[in-house]
Amino acid sequence: MIKKLNTPILLSILMLGLLSSCVSNKKFIYLQDKGHTKIDSGGLISVQPFAYKLQSGDILFIALSTEDEKLNKIFVPATGGSTPLNMVAPNVSGTMLYYIGFTIDSKGIIELPFLGKLKLANKTMEDAKETIEIELKKYFKNYFLQIKLADFKFSVLGFVNKPGQYFFNQNQVSIIEAIAQAGELNNMAKRYKLHLYRQYPDGVKLHELDLTDQSLINSPFWYIQPNDVLYVVPLKKRAVGDLSSLQSSFGVIAPLLSTLLMVLNTYILVNNLK
């Protein structure tokens, strides 16, 4: 009797092994409601405001418009011709902004024409603008000041389709937008354990993020920050056929399971006839 059961047991173990090699669909779906998300009565998910604090090495684009055209050109040089840079800023490359922008030095200080040295490190963009305006008011009654972060760059490495360094010409970027820029995570990416290396004034800190959990939207990591590095680690097990969901993997192994079940039924039938 034991010998008759050996083959069916082996076939069953084989089928279980095949099924266990599939990766659960829950490990691939972004932003699932796992019961931790803060949602208001109107169905809105609360988001922490993007409040990046300036650090040493940051480059600022600063444009000043006053009644004194000569002073305006000192703040914002022309771009090869006679067109002021503040008129074409969206089309200016990061390389050019490196040379004509204002860099915060290692002591957190920026030096501006006429205004001198100002401490801007550890200030938000709004606070930095207010600091500059306090000095401007000593010299001008009417003026218009623009201040922007010149280089909003981040890097995406690991198991993504297009790893590399990326630049954004906007004030805030969500982590999902950053991943989309890198061509989406590939089938081997561990979406529930993304490594985020974030730069702080005293060093770099590693944060582990779960992209499959909707509560990520509530966290301070929903918006990436300049100089963030996203590293996508691989899954421990490869999905059957290197596919990205349980349904598609089952589509591959279903014919094999059908064949194994037919063999099993035939074996049992033959043994019952003996």
C-alpha positions in Angstrom: 0.0 0.0 0.0 2.8 2.3 0.8 4.5 1.7 -2.5 1.3 2.6 -4.4 1.2 5.9 -2.7 4.7 6.9 -3.5 4.1 8.2 -7.0 1.0 10.2 -6.2 2.8 11.7 -3.2 5.7 12.6 -5.3 3.5 14.2 -7.9 1.7 16.2 -5.2 4.9 17.4 -3.8 6.0 18.5 -7.3 2.8 20.4 -7.9 3.2 22.2 -4.5 6.7 23.1 -5.3 5.6 24.6 -8.6 2.9 26.6 -6.9 5.3 27.8 -4.2 7.6 29.2 -6.8 5.0 31.7 -7.9 5.3 35.2 -6.4 2.1 36.5 -4.7 0.3 39.2 -6.7 0.2 41.3 -3.5 3.9 41.8 -3.7 3.5 43.6 -7.1 0.6 45.9 -6.6 1.4 49.5 -5.6 -0.2 51.4 -2.8 -2.6 48.8 -1.4 -4.9 49.7 1.5 -3.4 47.7 4.3 -5.4 49.4 7.0 -2.8 51.9 8.0 -3.6 54.8 5.7 -4.9 58.1 7.2 -8.0 59.1 5.1 -10.3 62.0 6.0 -14.1 61.9 5.8 -14.0 63.2 2.2 -11.9 60.2 1.1 -8.7 62.3 0.8 -5.4 60.8 1.8 -3.4 63.3 3.9 0.0 64.2 2.5 2.8 65.8 4.4 3.9 69.1 2.7 7.1 69.1 0.8 9.5 71.2 2.9 13.0 70.6 1.7 15.7 72.4 3.8 18.6 73.8 1.9 22.0 72.2 2.4 25.6 72.9 1.6 26.3 72.3 -2.1 22.8 73.3 -3.3 22.7 75.7 -6.2 20.1 78.4 -6.3 18.6 80.2 -9.3 18.0 83.8 -8.1 16.5 86.4 -10.3 16.0 90.0 -9.2 13.8 92.6 -11.1 14.1 96.2 -10.1 14.1 99.6 -11.7 17.9 99.4 -12.1 18.5 97.3 -15.2 22.3 97.2 -14.5 21.7 95.6 -11.1 19.3 93.1 -12.6 21.9 91.9 -15.1 24.4 91.5 -12.3 22.1 89.1 -10.5 21.0 87.4 -13.7 23.5 87.4 -16.6 22.5 87.2 -20.2 22.7 83.8 -22.0 25.2 84.4 -24.7 23.1 87.1 -26.4 21.1 89.9 -24.9 18.3 87.8 -23.4 18.3 87.7 -19.6 18.5 84.2 -18.0 15.3 84.7 -16.1 13.4 84.9 -19.4 14.7 81.5 -20.5 15.3 79.7 -17.2 13.0 76.6 -18.0 15.2 75.8 -21.0 18.6 76.3 -19.3 20.7 73.2 -18.7 21.9 72.1 -15.3 25.5 72.7 -16.5 24.9 76.3 -17.2 23.1 76.9 -13.9 26.2 75.4 -12.2 28.3 78.3 -13.5 25.9 81.2 -13.2 23.8 80.0 -10.1 24.6 80.8 -6.5 26.1 77.9 -4.5 25.6 77.4 -0.8 29.1 76.8 0.6 30.3 74.3 3.2 29.4 76.7 6.0 25.8 77.0 4.7 26.4 80.6 3.4 25.5 82.1 0.1 27.1 85.3 -1.2 25.0 87.7 -3.3 25.9 90.9 -5.2 25.4 94.0 -2.9 23.7 91.9 -0.3 26.8 90.1 0.9 26.9 86.8 2.7 23.6 85.2 4.0 23.1 82.1 6.0 20.6 79.9 4.1 21.5 76.3 5.1 18.7 74.5 6.9 16.1 76.9 5.6 13.1 76.0 3.4 12.8 77.8 0.1 10.2 80.1 1.6 12.4 81.0 4.5 15.4 81.6 2.2 13.4 84.0 0.1 12.2 85.9 3.2 15.9 86.1 4.4 17.0 87.7 1.1 14.0 90.0 1.0 14.9 91.4 4.4 18.1 92.6 2.9 16.6 93.8 -0.3 14.2 96.1 1.5 17.1 98.1 2.8 17.9 99.2 -0.8 14.7 98.9 -2.8 11.0 99.9 -2.4 9.9 98.0 -5.5 11.3 94.7 -6.6 10.4 91.2 -7.7 12.5 88.3 -6.5 12.5 84.7 -7.8 14.4 81.9 -6.1 14.4 78.3 -7.1 16.5 75.2 -6.6 18.6 75.0 -9.7 19.3 71.3 -9.7 16.6 68.9 -8.5 18.3 65.7 -9.2 18.0 62.1 -7.9 19.3 58.7 -8.8 17.5 55.3 -9.3 19.6 52.2 -9.3 19.1 48.4 -9.1 16.3 46.4 -10.6 14.6 49.1 -12.7 14.2 49.3 -16.5 16.2 52.5 -16.9 18.6 53.1 -14.0 20.4 56.4 -14.0 20.4 60.0 -12.7 17.4 62.2 -13.4 16.5 65.9 -13.2 13.1 67.5 -12.6 12.2 71.1 -13.4 9.5 71.3 -10.7 9.3 72.0 -7.0 8.1 68.6 -5.7 8.2 65.0 -7.1 6.5 62.0 -5.6 8.4 58.7 -5.3 6.0 57.1 -7.8 6.9 59.8 -10.4 10.6 59.1 -9.8 10.1 55.4 -10.4 8.1 56.1 -13.5 10.9 58.3 -14.8 13.2 55.3 -14.4 10.9 53.2 -16.7 9.1 51.3 -13.8 10.5 48.5 -11.6 11.2 45.2 -13.4 9.8 41.8 -12.6 12.6 41.0 -10.1 12.2 44.1 -8.0 11.3 43.9 -4.4 8.5 46.5 -4.2 7.9 46.1 -0.5 11.5 46.9 0.5 12.9 49.8 -1.5 16.1 51.4 -0.2 16.1 55.2 0.0 19.4 56.9 0.8 18.6 60.4 1.9 21.2 63.1 2.5 21.0 65.2 5.8 23.3 68.0 7.0 25.2 65.5 9.1 25.3 62.6 6.7 23.3 60.0 4.8 20.6 57.8 6.2 19.0 54.6 4.9 15.2 54.3 4.9 13.3 51.2 3.8 10.0 51.8 2.1 7.1 49.6 1.2 5.7 50.7 -2.2 2.8 48.2 -1.8 1.5 50.0 1.3 -0.9 53.0 0.7 0.2 54.6 4.0 3.4 55.6 2.2 1.4 58.6 1.0 1.1 59.8 4.6 4.8 59.5 5.2 7.6 62.1 4.8 9.0 59.9 2.0 6.1 60.3 -0.4 8.0 63.3 -1.9 11.6 62.6 -2.8 14.2 65.2 -2.1 17.1 66.5 -4.1 20.1 64.1 -4.2 18.0 61.2 -3.0 19.3 57.8 -4.2 16.7 55.0 -4.7 18.1 51.5 -4.8 15.7 48.7 -5.8 16.7 45.3 -4.3 15.8 42.0 -6.0 13.3 39.3 -4.9 14.8 36.2 -3.4 12.8 33.9 -5.6 12.3 34.3 -9.4 8.7 34.0 -10.5 7.8 31.1 -12.8 8.6 32.2 -16.3 10.0 35.4 -14.8 6.4 36.8 -14.8 5.1 39.5 -12.5 1.9 38.0 -11.0 0.3 34.8 -9.7 -2.3 34.8 -12.5 0.2 35.0 -15.3 2.5 32.4 -13.6 -0.5 30.1 -13.2 -1.2 30.4 -16.9 2.2 29.0 -17.5 2.0 26.0 -15.1 -1.7 25.2 -15.7 -1.1 22.9 -18.7 1.6 21.1 -16.8 -0.7 20.6 -13.8 -3.4 19.3 -16.1 -1.0 16.7 -17.5 0.2 15.7 -14.1 -3.3 15.2 -12.8 -4.2 13.1 -15.9 -1.2 10.9 -15.2 -2.2 10.7 -11.5 -5.7 9.7 -12.4 -4.5 7.1 -14.9 -2.2 5.6 -12.2 -5.0 5.3 -9.7 -7.3 3.8 -12.2 -4.8 1.2 -13.3 -4.1 0.3 -9.7 -7.8 -0.1 -8.9 -8.2 -2.5 -11.8 -5.6 -4.8 -10.5 
